[in-house]
Amino acid sequence: MTARDGMRALRRAAATGPARRGLRRGAGDVIALLLGLAALGHGAHAKASKASAWPQIHDQALAMLGTAYGFGRNDDEAVDCSALMQRIFASAGVALPRTARELLHTGVPVARTRARAGDLLIYRWQPHQLHVALALDRTHIVHASPSAGEVVVAPLDAAWQRRLIAVRRVLKP
């Protein structure tokens, strides 16, 4: 069951189940709810097919350009790097954890040389601080930039490559 199927099951259970009519939940509703939640799961388990998810993720990433950066923020006015990834992937029904440290263990590890569009790139920003960006292609990333103060597209240049510590693939090929 995919994340999209899980969302459909959750909506169906909420819209048609006995609980909606004020009655107790039946076994079928509970099973549908559990299957939906299991499909949504944690980022590593909520993979969507690249063919169906990437266009939405790409469009959402570009739509977020110019959104203000705010450390620890995840609201309509500002986001930090991990909140940006959550919002971008949520547009395609893919649930991700909240922090860059948690994202470091999400999905499947990928060799640096195999990074591609849709992969999460995790960077060492400060000695004890991580930063996450989304690969738009093999040469550009989108991220919530503390120095620019907003979400930007940046070239994946040598400075970024030096700080890169992990590439994680959340989307199925």
C-alpha atoms as a printed R data frame, in Angstrom:
    type eleno elety resid chain resno       x      y       z
1   ATOM     1    CA   MET     A     1   0.000  0.000   0.000
2   ATOM     2    CA   THR     A     2   1.401  3.399  -0.984
3   ATOM     3    CA   ALA     A     3   1.120  6.630   0.978
4   ATOM     4    CA   ARG     A     4  -1.529  7.816  -1.497
5   ATOM     5    CA   ASP     A     5  -3.536  4.596  -0.941
6   ATOM     6    CA   GLY     A     6  -3.159  5.126   2.805
7   ATOM     7    CA   MET     A     7  -4.557  8.650   2.541
8   ATOM     8    CA   ARG     A     8  -7.491  7.356   0.511
9   ATOM     9    CA   ALA     A     9  -8.190  4.677   3.122
10  ATOM    10    CA   LEU     A    10  -8.061  7.266   5.900
11  ATOM    11    CA   ARG     A    11 -10.415  9.621   4.050
12  ATOM    12    CA   ARG     A    12 -12.790  6.773   3.212
13  ATOM    13    CA   ALA     A    13 -12.876  5.577   6.819
14  ATOM    14    CA   ALA     A    14 -13.464  9.120   8.085
15  ATOM    15    CA   ALA     A    15 -16.170  9.903   5.507
16  ATOM    16    CA   THR     A    16 -18.163  6.684   5.525
17  ATOM    17    CA   GLY     A    17 -17.471  4.964   8.821
18  ATOM    18    CA   PRO     A    18 -20.000  4.505  11.637
19  ATOM    19    CA   ALA     A    19 -18.062  6.997  13.790
20  ATOM    20    CA   ARG     A    20 -19.096  9.726  11.342
21  ATOM    21    CA   ARG     A    21 -22.722  8.893  12.112
22  ATOM    22    CA   GLY     A    22 -22.091  8.991  15.862
23  ATOM    23    CA   LEU     A    23 -21.849  5.207  16.241
24  ATOM    24    CA   ARG     A    24 -18.965  3.077  17.484
25  ATOM    25    CA   ARG     A    25 -16.237  2.210  15.016
26  ATOM    26    CA   GLY     A    26 -16.561 -1.168  13.360
27  ATOM    27    CA   ALA     A    27 -13.695 -3.594  12.775
28  ATOM    28    CA   GLY     A    28 -13.519 -2.616   9.092
29  ATOM    29    CA   ASP     A    29 -13.071  1.050   9.969
30  ATOM    30    CA   VAL     A    30 -10.331  0.287  12.462
31  ATOM    31    CA   ILE     A    31  -8.506 -1.897   9.922
32  ATOM    32    CA   ALA     A    32  -8.791  0.798   7.235
33  ATOM    33    CA   LEU     A    33  -7.509  3.391   9.682
34  ATOM    34    CA   LEU     A    34  -4.556  1.200  10.721
35  ATOM    35    CA   LEU     A    35  -3.678  0.391   7.104
36  ATOM    36    CA   GLY     A    36  -3.790  4.085   6.243
37  ATOM    37    CA   LEU     A    37  -1.572  5.027   9.162
38  ATOM    38    CA   ALA     A    38   0.860  2.202   8.387
39  ATOM    39    CA   ALA     A    39   1.147  3.376   4.794
40  ATOM    40    CA   LEU     A    40   1.852  6.929   5.916
41  ATOM    41    CA   GLY     A    41   4.289  5.675   8.538
42  ATOM    42    CA   HIS     A    42   7.705  7.252   8.943
43  ATOM    43    CA   GLY     A    43   9.554  8.766   5.997
44  ATOM    44    CA   ALA     A    44  11.572  5.608   5.366
45  ATOM    45    CA   HIS     A    45   8.378  3.604   4.916
46  ATOM    46    CA   ALA     A    46   6.255  6.200   3.165
47  ATOM    47    CA   LYS     A    47   7.999  6.039  -0.181
48  ATOM    48    CA   ALA     A    48   6.124  7.164  -3.236
49  ATOM    49    CA   SER     A    49   6.985  6.282  -6.790
50  ATOM    50    CA   LYS     A    50   9.292  8.855  -8.363
51  ATOM    51    CA   ALA     A    51   7.224  9.030 -11.526
52  ATOM    52    CA   SER     A    52   4.120 10.153  -9.653
53  ATOM    53    CA   ALA     A    53   5.655 12.163  -6.797
54  ATOM    54    CA   TRP     A    54   8.549 14.067  -8.384
55  ATOM    55    CA   PRO     A    55   6.489 16.575 -10.441
56  ATOM    56    CA   GLN     A    56   4.515 17.597  -7.329
57  ATOM    57    CA   ILE     A    57   7.654 17.772  -5.193
58  ATOM    58    CA   HIS     A    58   9.504 19.808  -7.825
59  ATOM    59    CA   ASP     A    59   6.601 22.241  -8.257
60  ATOM    60    CA   GLN     A    60   6.172 22.657  -4.500
61  ATOM    61    CA   ALA     A    61   9.915 23.260  -4.049
62  ATOM    62    CA   LEU     A    62   9.806 26.063  -6.614
63  ATOM    63    CA   ALA     A    63   6.599 27.460  -5.097
64  ATOM    64    CA   MET     A    64   8.402 27.766  -1.744
65  ATOM    65    CA   LEU     A    65  11.140 29.994  -3.208
66  ATOM    66    CA   GLY     A    66  11.282 33.306  -1.359
67  ATOM    67    CA   THR     A    67   9.683 31.938   1.817
68  ATOM    68    CA   ALA     A    68  11.492 33.441   4.804
69  ATOM    69    CA   TYR     A    69  14.005 31.362   6.756
70  ATOM    70    CA   GLY     A    70  13.531 30.995  10.504
71  ATOM    71    CA   PHE     A    71  15.502 28.592  12.689
72  ATOM    72    CA   GLY     A    72  13.077 26.070  14.215
73  ATOM    73    CA   ARG     A    73  10.149 27.601  12.342
74  ATOM    74    CA   ASN     A    74   7.448 25.757  10.451
75  ATOM    75    CA   ASP     A    75   4.596 28.138   9.815
76  ATOM    76    CA   ASP     A    76   3.112 30.207   6.990
77  ATOM    77    CA   GLU     A    77   5.690 32.982   7.393
78  ATOM    78    CA   ALA     A    78   8.973 31.076   7.793
79  ATOM    79    CA   VAL     A    79  10.538 27.623   7.658
80  ATOM    80    CA   ASP     A    80  13.856 26.062   8.530
81  ATOM    81    CA   CYS     A    81  15.579 23.503   6.287
82  ATOM    82    CA   SER     A    82  13.858 20.386   7.636
83  ATOM    83    CA   ALA     A    83  10.427 22.036   7.766
84  ATOM    84    CA   LEU     A    84  10.927 22.976   4.114
85  ATOM    85    CA   MET     A    85  11.577 19.321   3.240
86  ATOM    86    CA   GLN     A    86   8.495 18.248   5.228
87  ATOM    87    CA   ARG     A    87   6.288 20.702   3.382
88  ATOM    88    CA   ILE     A    88   7.704 19.913  -0.049
89  ATOM    89    CA   PHE     A    89   7.327 16.137   0.324
90  ATOM    90    CA   ALA     A    90   3.930 16.399   2.053
91  ATOM    91    CA   SER     A    91   2.581 17.945  -1.167
92  ATOM    92    CA   ALA     A    92   3.081 14.502  -2.743
93  ATOM    93    CA   GLY     A    93   1.799 12.545   0.264
94  ATOM    94    CA   VAL     A    94   5.241 11.608   1.604
95  ATOM    95    CA   ALA     A    95   5.664 12.074   5.368
96  ATOM    96    CA   LEU     A    96   9.131 13.042   6.596
97  ATOM    97    CA   PRO     A    97  10.475 13.492  10.123
98  ATOM    98    CA   ARG     A    98  10.902 17.019  11.502
99  ATOM    99    CA   THR     A    99  14.648 17.449  12.069
100 ATOM   100    CA   ALA     A   100  17.715 17.251   9.820
101 ATOM   101    CA   ARG     A   101  19.223 14.730  12.249
102 ATOM   102    CA   GLU     A   102  16.173 12.465  11.808
103 ATOM   103    CA   LEU     A   103  16.307 12.942   8.034
104 ATOM   104    CA   LEU     A   104  19.885 11.633   8.153
105 ATOM   105    CA   HIS     A   105  18.364  8.203   8.905
106 ATOM   106    CA   THR     A   106  15.343  8.414   6.572
107 ATOM   107    CA   GLY     A   107  15.066  6.634   3.258
108 ATOM   108    CA   VAL     A   108  17.897  4.721   1.631
109 ATOM   109    CA   PRO     A   109  21.554  5.819   1.677
110 ATOM   110    CA   VAL     A   110  22.936  6.727  -1.745
111 ATOM   111    CA   ALA     A   111  26.531  7.308  -2.868
112 ATOM   112    CA   ARG     A   112  27.366 10.972  -3.490
113 ATOM   113    CA   THR     A   113  28.080 10.205  -7.126
114 ATOM   114    CA   ARG     A   114  24.609  8.675  -7.533
115 ATOM   115    CA   ALA     A   115  22.634 11.663  -6.179
116 ATOM   116    CA   ARG     A   116  19.766 12.721  -8.410
117 ATOM   117    CA   ALA     A   117  16.682 14.920  -8.481
118 ATOM   118    CA   GLY     A   118  14.468 14.303  -5.443
119 ATOM   119    CA   ASP     A   119  17.248 13.116  -3.127
120 ATOM   120    CA   LEU     A   120  17.837 14.705   0.273
121 ATOM   121    CA   LEU     A   121  21.342 16.091   0.716
122 ATOM   122    CA   ILE     A   122  22.504 16.346   4.325
123 ATOM   123    CA   TYR     A   123  25.305 18.769   5.192
124 ATOM   124    CA   ARG     A   124  27.442 19.476   8.231
125 ATOM   125    CA   TRP     A   125  26.650 23.159   8.759
126 ATOM   126    CA   GLN     A   126  28.323 23.769  12.112
127 ATOM   127    CA   PRO     A   127  30.247 21.306  14.289
128 ATOM   128    CA   HIS     A   128  26.988 20.073  15.861
129 ATOM   129    CA   GLN     A   129  24.425 21.337  13.368
130 ATOM   130    CA   LEU     A   130  23.106 19.665  10.216
131 ATOM   131    CA   HIS     A   131  21.445 21.224   7.199
132 ATOM   132    CA   VAL     A   132  19.276 19.526   4.556
133 ATOM   133    CA   ALA     A   133  18.609 20.444   0.938
134 ATOM   134    CA   LEU     A   134  16.671 18.923  -1.959
135 ATOM   135    CA   ALA     A   135  18.492 18.018  -5.170
136 ATOM   136    CA   LEU     A   136  16.628 19.608  -8.075
137 ATOM   137    CA   ASP     A   137  19.017 17.978 -10.529
138 ATOM   138    CA   ARG     A   138  22.691 16.976 -10.491
139 ATOM   139    CA   THR     A   139  23.865 20.603 -10.328
140 ATOM   140    CA   HIS     A   140  21.295 22.543  -8.250
141 ATOM   141    CA   ILE     A   141  19.657 22.327  -4.830
142 ATOM   142    CA   VAL     A   142  16.784 24.114  -3.128
143 ATOM   143    CA   HIS     A   143  17.141 24.892   0.570
144 ATOM   144    CA   ALA     A   144  16.112 27.270   3.332
145 ATOM   145    CA   SER     A   145  19.216 29.444   3.461
146 ATOM   146    CA   PRO     A   146  20.147 31.013   6.802
147 ATOM   147    CA   SER     A   147  22.559 33.418   5.078
148 ATOM   148    CA   ALA     A   148  20.073 34.528   2.402
149 ATOM   149    CA   GLY     A   149  17.231 34.540   4.928
150 ATOM   150    CA   GLU     A   150  14.880 32.710   2.564
151 ATOM   151    CA   VAL     A   151  14.317 29.598   0.455
152 ATOM   152    CA   VAL     A   152  16.616 29.698  -2.573
153 ATOM   153    CA   VAL     A   153  18.008 27.626  -5.425
154 ATOM   154    CA   ALA     A   154  21.787 27.262  -5.210
155 ATOM   155    CA   PRO     A   155  24.385 25.635  -7.440
156 ATOM   156    CA   LEU     A   156  25.776 22.387  -6.077
157 ATOM   157    CA   ASP     A   157  29.338 23.692  -6.145
158 ATOM   158    CA   ALA     A   158  32.595 22.666  -4.455
159 ATOM   159    CA   ALA     A   159  31.723 24.510  -1.216
160 ATOM   160    CA   TRP     A   160  28.541 22.461  -0.866
161 ATOM   161    CA   GLN     A   161  30.302 19.247  -1.874
162 ATOM   162    CA   ARG     A   162  32.886 19.688   0.927
163 ATOM   163    CA   ARG     A   163  30.152 19.883   3.570
164 ATOM   164    CA   LEU     A   164  28.026 17.015   2.205
165 ATOM   165    CA   ILE     A   165  27.890 14.093   4.648
166 ATOM   166    CA   ALA     A   166  25.005 12.005   3.292
167 ATOM   167    CA   VAL     A   167  22.583 11.552   0.426
168 ATOM   168    CA   ARG     A   168  19.263  9.899   1.253
169 ATOM   169    CA   ARG     A   169  16.703  8.664  -1.272
170 ATOM   170    CA   VAL     A   170  13.116  8.857  -0.082
171 ATOM   171    CA   LEU     A   171  11.436  8.373  -3.481
172 ATOM   172    CA   LYS     A   172  11.439  5.015  -5.215
173 ATOM   173    CA   PRO     A   173  13.184  5.088  -8.599
